Amino acid sequence: MSGARRRWAAIAPLVLGALAGCSERTPPAPAASTAVPASAAAAEAPGVIARFLDGAEIQAETDAQRRELRRALADLLVRPAAELRGARYAGGERSLVELLNAHLLPATPQRLEPESFFADLAHAPAQAAVRAKLAEIDKGLAGH
């Protein structure tokens, strides 16, 4: 074996090992996040109740139905969620969520689901949307 070949044989494992280490890609450093923290996004975005109520058309044929809808919405502002879960409306036939689904037609197709509804109840956008819908109902009742 020539001298050059012997030197190559001696250093080849070192060179190849170094090259193998260089060929492995180092994962890139994580980019700085520009995403809004979940808590901030939740505070800014309208919740389930606000999306449902904003622009929802009232589907009540009688003043009695409007008053029952008004009572249910007013309860949202003063009663705790634990009480509201068991509350019955329309002569004991419907839960709060069932009553709202029956008498309000949202601007975009959707249905309220109890789990997300009661979780959203205390948020400011929900409270504002309830107050706005109450004002709309009151205006309708006064006009009759």
Phi and psi in degrees as GROMACS dihedral restraints (atoms count N, CA, C in turn):
[ dihedral_restraints ]
;  ai    aj    ak    al  type     phi  dphi    fc
    3     4     5     6     1   -75.1    20    10
    4     5     6     7     1   166.3    20    10
    6     7     8     9     1   -63.1    20    10
    7     8     9    10     1   -38.8    20    10
    9    10    11    12     1   -66.1    20    10
   10    11    12    13     1   -39.3    20    10
   12    13    14    15     1   -67.4    20    10
   13    14    15    16     1   -36.9    20    10
   15    16    17    18     1   -66.8    20    10
   16    17    18    19     1   -41.7    20    10
   18    19    20    21     1   -63.3    20    10
   19    20    21    22     1   -43.7    20    10
   21    22    23    24     1   -61.8    20    10
   22    23    24    25     1   -42.5    20    10
   24    25    26    27     1   -62.8    20    10
   25    26    27    28     1   -33.1    20    10
   27    28    29    30     1   -76.5    20    10
   28    29    30    31     1   -38.3    20    10
   30    31    32    33     1   -97.0    20    10
   31    32    33    34     1   -13.7    20    10
   33    34    35    36     1   -54.3    20    10
   34    35    36    37     1   -47.6    20    10
   36    37    38    39     1   -60.4    20    10
   37    38    39    40     1   -35.8    20    10
   39    40    41    42     1   -68.2    20    10
   40    41    42    43     1   -44.5    20    10
   42    43    44    45     1   -65.4    20    10
   43    44    45    46     1   -47.9    20    10
   45    46    47    48     1   -63.5    20    10
   46    47    48    49     1   -38.5    20    10
   48    49    50    51     1   -64.0    20    10
   49    50    51    52     1   -41.9    20    10
   51    52    53    54     1   -65.8    20    10
   52    53    54    55     1   -41.5    20    10
   54    55    56    57     1   -64.7    20    10
   55    56    57    58     1   -39.3    20    10
   57    58    59    60     1   -62.4    20    10
   58    59    60    61     1   -39.3    20    10
   60    61    62    63     1   -66.4    20    10
   61    62    63    64     1   -34.2    20    10
   63    64    65    66     1   -74.7    20    10
   64    65    66    67     1   -29.0    20    10
   66    67    68    69     1   -77.2    20    10
   67    68    69    70     1   -17.9    20    10
   69    70    71    72     1   -71.6    20    10
   70    71    72    73     1   131.8    20    10
   72    73    74    75     1   -82.2    20    10
   73    74    75    76     1   134.9    20    10
   75    76    77    78     1   -86.4    20    10
   76    77    78    79     1   129.6    20    10
   78    79    80    81     1   -61.1    20    10
   79    80    81    82     1   140.1    20    10
   81    82    83    84     1   -65.8    20    10
   82    83    84    85     1   151.0    20    10
   84    85    86    87     1   -65.2    20    10
   85    86    87    88     1   143.4    20    10
   87    88    89    90     1   -60.3    20    10
   88    89    90    91     1   138.5    20    10
   90    91    92    93     1   -72.1    20    10
   91    92    93    94     1   151.4    20    10
   93    94    95    96     1   -62.3    20    10
   94    95    96    97     1   131.0    20    10
   96    97    98    99     1   -77.5    20    10
   97    98    99   100     1   132.7    20    10
   99   100   101   102     1  -108.4    20    10
  100   101   102   103     1     4.9    20    10
  102   103   104   105     1   -70.7    20    10
  103   104   105   106     1   147.3    20    10
  105   106   107   108     1   -78.4    20    10
  106   107   108   109     1   133.0    20    10
  108   109   110   111     1   -55.0    20    10
  109   110   111   112     1   147.2    20    10
  111   112   113   114     1   -56.2    20    10
  112   113   114   115     1   -40.2    20    10
  114   115   116   117     1   -65.8    20    10
  115   116   117   118     1   -38.2    20    10
  117   118   119   120     1   -70.1    20    10
  118   119   120   121     1   -40.8    20    10
  120   121   122   123     1   -63.2    20    10
  121   122   123   124     1   -41.4    20    10
  123   124   125   126     1   -65.5    20    10
  124   125   126   127     1   -34.2    20    10
  126   127   128   129     1   -71.0    20    10
  127   128   129   130     1   -30.5    20    10
  129   130   131   132     1   -88.6    20    10
  130   131   132   133     1   -36.4    20    10
  132   133   134   135     1   -79.2    20    10
  133   134   135   136     1   140.4    20    10
  135   136   137   138     1   -67.0    20    10
  136   137   138   139     1   143.9    20    10
  138   139   140   141     1   -88.4    20    10
  139   140   141   142     1  -168.3    20    10
  141   142   143   144     1   -57.9    20    10
  142   143   144   145     1   -46.6    20    10
  144   145   146   147     1   -67.6    20    10
  145   146   147   148     1   -46.0    20    10
  147   148   149   150     1   -62.3    20    10
  148   149   150   151     1   -42.9    20    10
  150   151   152   153     1   -62.5    20    10
  151   152   153   154     1   -37.6    20    10
  153   154   155   156     1   -70.0    20    10
  154   155   156   157     1   -45.9    20    10
  156   157   158   159     1   -79.8    20    10
  157   158   159   160     1   -35.1    20    10
  159   160   161   162     1   -61.8    20    10
  160   161   162   163     1   114.3    20    10
  162   163   164   165     1    81.1    20    10
  163   164   165   166     1     3.0    20    10
  165   166   167   168     1   -68.6    20    10
  166   167   168   169     1   137.6    20    10
  168   169   170   171     1   -88.3    20    10
  169   170   171   172     1   134.4    20    10
  171   172   173   174     1   -76.8    20    10
  172   173   174   175     1   126.2    20    10
  174   175   176   177     1  -112.6    20    10
  175   176   177   178     1    72.1    20    10
  177   178   179   180     1  -127.7    20    10
  178   179   180   181     1   129.4    20    10
  180   181   182   183     1   -87.8    20    10
  181   182   183   184     1   -25.5    20    10
  183   184   185   186     1  -128.0    20    10
  184   185   186   187     1   162.3    20    10
  186   187   188   189     1   -63.7    20    10
  187   188   189   190     1   -32.2    20    10
  189   190   191   192     1   -62.2    20    10
  190   191   192   193     1   -41.9    20    10
  192   193   194   195     1   -66.0    20    10
  193   194   195   196     1   -39.8    20    10
  195   196   197   198     1   -63.3    20    10
  196   197   198   199     1   -41.5    20    10
  198   199   200   201     1   -65.8    20    10
  199   200   201   202     1   -38.6    20    10
  201   202   203   204     1   -66.7    20    10
  202   203   204   205     1   -40.9    20    10
  204   205   206   207     1   -62.7    20    10
  205   206   207   208     1   -42.5    20    10
  207   208   209   210     1   -62.4    20    10
  208   209   210   211     1   -43.4    20    10
  210   211   212   213     1   -59.8    20    10
  211   212   213   214     1   -43.1    20    10
  213   214   215   216     1   -63.6    20    10
  214   215   216   217     1   -44.8    20    10
  216   217   218   219     1   -65.9    20    10
  217   218   219   220     1   -40.2    20    10
  219   220   221   222     1   -63.0    20    10
  220   221   222   223     1   -37.8    20    10
  222   223   224   225     1   -59.9    20    10
  223   224   225   226     1   -33.1    20    10
  225   226   227   228     1   -59.5    20    10
  226   227   228   229     1   -29.7    20    10
  228   229   230   231     1   -85.1    20    10
  229   230   231   232     1   -19.3    20    10
  231   232   233   234     1  -124.0    20    10
  232   233   234   235     1   -21.8    20    10
  234   235   236   237     1   -99.3    20    10
  235   236   237   238     1   143.4    20    10
  237   238   239   240     1   -69.5    20    10
  238   239   240   241     1   154.1    20    10
  240   241   242   243     1   -55.8    20    10
  241   242   243   244     1   -37.8    20    10
  243   244   245   246     1   -59.6    20    10
  244   245   246   247     1   -39.7    20    10
  246   247   248   249     1   -71.2    20    10
  247   248   249   250     1   -40.9    20    10
  249   250   251   252     1   -65.3    20    10
  250   251   252   253     1   -31.1    20    10
  252   253   254   255     1   -59.3    20    10
  253   254   255   256     1   -34.5    20    10
  255   256   257   258     1   -99.6    20    10
  256   257   258   259     1    -2.7    20    10
  258   259   260   261     1   -67.2    20    10
  259   260   261   262     1   144.7    20    10
  261   262   263   264     1  -122.0    20    10
  262   263   264   265     1   143.7    20    10
  264   265   266   267     1  -131.0    20    10
  265   266   267   268     1   173.0    20    10
  267   268   269   270     1    55.5    20    10
  268   269   270   271     1    54.5    20    10
  270   271   272   273     1    69.2    20    10
  271   272   273   274     1    26.5    20    10
  273   274   275   276     1    84.9    20    10
  274   275   276   277     1     4.6    20    10
  276   277   278   279     1   -84.5    20    10
  277   278   279   280     1   -25.9    20    10
  279   280   281   282     1  -130.9    20    10
  280   281   282   283     1   147.1    20    10
  282   283   284   285     1   -77.5    20    10
  283   284   285   286     1   170.2    20    10
  285   286   287   288     1   -57.8    20    10
  286   287   288   289     1   -48.1    20    10
  288   289   290   291     1   -63.9    20    10
  289   290   291   292     1   -41.0    20    10
  291   292   293   294     1   -62.3    20    10
  292   293   294   295     1   -41.4    20    10
  294   295   296   297     1   -63.7    20    10
  295   296   297   298     1   -45.2    20    10
  297   298   299   300     1   -64.4    20    10
  298   299   300   301     1   -42.2    20    10
  300   301   302   303     1   -63.3    20    10
  301   302   303   304     1   -32.4    20    10
  303   304   305   306     1   -78.4    20    10
  304   305   306   307     1   -32.8    20    10
  306   307   308   309     1  -111.5    20    10
  307   308   309   310     1     3.6    20    10
  309   310   311   312     1  -129.4    20    10
  310   311   312   313     1   130.4    20    10
  312   313   314   315     1  -108.5    20    10
  313   314   315   316     1   104.7    20    10
  315   316   317   318     1   -64.8    20    10
  316   317   318   319     1   155.1    20    10
  318   319   320   321     1   -62.9    20    10
  319   320   321   322     1   -33.9    20    10
  321   322   323   324     1  -116.3    20    10
  322   323   324   325     1   140.1    20    10
  324   325   326   327     1   -56.9    20    10
  325   326   327   328     1   122.3    20    10
  327   328   329   330     1  -169.2    20    10
  328   329   330   331     1   160.6    20    10
  330   331   332   333     1  -130.4    20    10
  331   332   333   334     1   143.0    20    10
  333   334   335   336     1   -74.3    20    10
  334   335   336   337     1   138.9    20    10
  336   337   338   339     1  -115.0    20    10
  337   338   339   340     1   135.2    20    10
  339   340   341   342     1   -53.2    20    10
  340   341   342   343     1   -42.1    20    10
  342   343   344   345     1   -60.9    20    10
  343   344   345   346     1   -52.2    20    10
  345   346   347   348     1   -72.3    20    10
  346   347   348   349     1   -32.8    20    10
  348   349   350   351     1   -60.9    20    10
  349   350   351   352     1   -53.4    20    10
  351   352   353   354     1   -70.1    20    10
  352   353   354   355     1   -27.3    20    10
  354   355   356   357     1   -69.3    20    10
  355   356   357   358     1   -29.5    20    10
  357   358   359   360     1   -90.4    20    10
  358   359   360   361     1    -9.6    20    10
  360   361   362   363     1   -54.1    20    10
  361   362   363   364     1   -39.7    20    10
  363   364   365   366     1   -86.2    20    10
  364   365   366   367     1    -5.3    20    10
  366   367   368   369     1   -74.7    20    10
  367   368   369   370     1   145.8    20    10
  369   370   371   372     1   -56.7    20    10
  370   371   372   373     1   -44.8    20    10
  372   373   374   375     1   -60.9    20    10
  373   374   375   376     1   -34.3    20    10
  375   376   377   378     1   -66.8    20    10
  376   377   378   379     1   -45.5    20    10
  378   379   380   381     1   -61.8    20    10
  379   380   381   382     1   -42.5    20    10
  381   382   383   384     1   -64.5    20    10
  382   383   384   385     1   -41.5    20    10
  384   385   386   387     1   -65.7    20    10
  385   386   387   388     1   -37.8    20    10
  387   388   389   390     1   -64.5    20    10
  388   389   390   391     1   -45.0    20    10
  390   391   392   393     1   -61.3    20    10
  391   392   393   394     1   -41.5    20    10
  393   394   395   396     1   -64.0    20    10
  394   395   396   397     1   -41.7    20    10
  396   397   398   399     1   -69.0    20    10
  397   398   399   400     1   -35.7    20    10
  399   400   401   402     1   -61.9    20    10
  400   401   402   403     1   -42.9    20    10
  402   403   404   405     1   -61.8    20    10
  403   404   405   406     1   -38.9    20    10
  405   406   407   408     1   -65.2    20    10
  406   407   408   409     1   -42.6    20    10
  408   409   410   411     1   -65.3    20    10
  409   410   411   412     1   -43.9    20    10
  411   412   413   414     1   -59.5    20    10
  412   413   414   415     1   -40.1    20    10
  414   415   416   417     1   -63.5    20    10
  415   416   417   418     1   -42.3    20    10
  417   418   419   420     1   -65.4    20    10
  418   419   420   421     1   -38.9    20    10
  420   421   422   423     1   -68.4    20    10
  421   422   423   424     1   -38.1    20    10
  423   424   425   426     1   -68.9    20    10
  424   425   426   427     1   -29.2    20    10
  426   427   428   429     1   -77.3    20    10
  427   428   429   430     1   -12.2    20    10
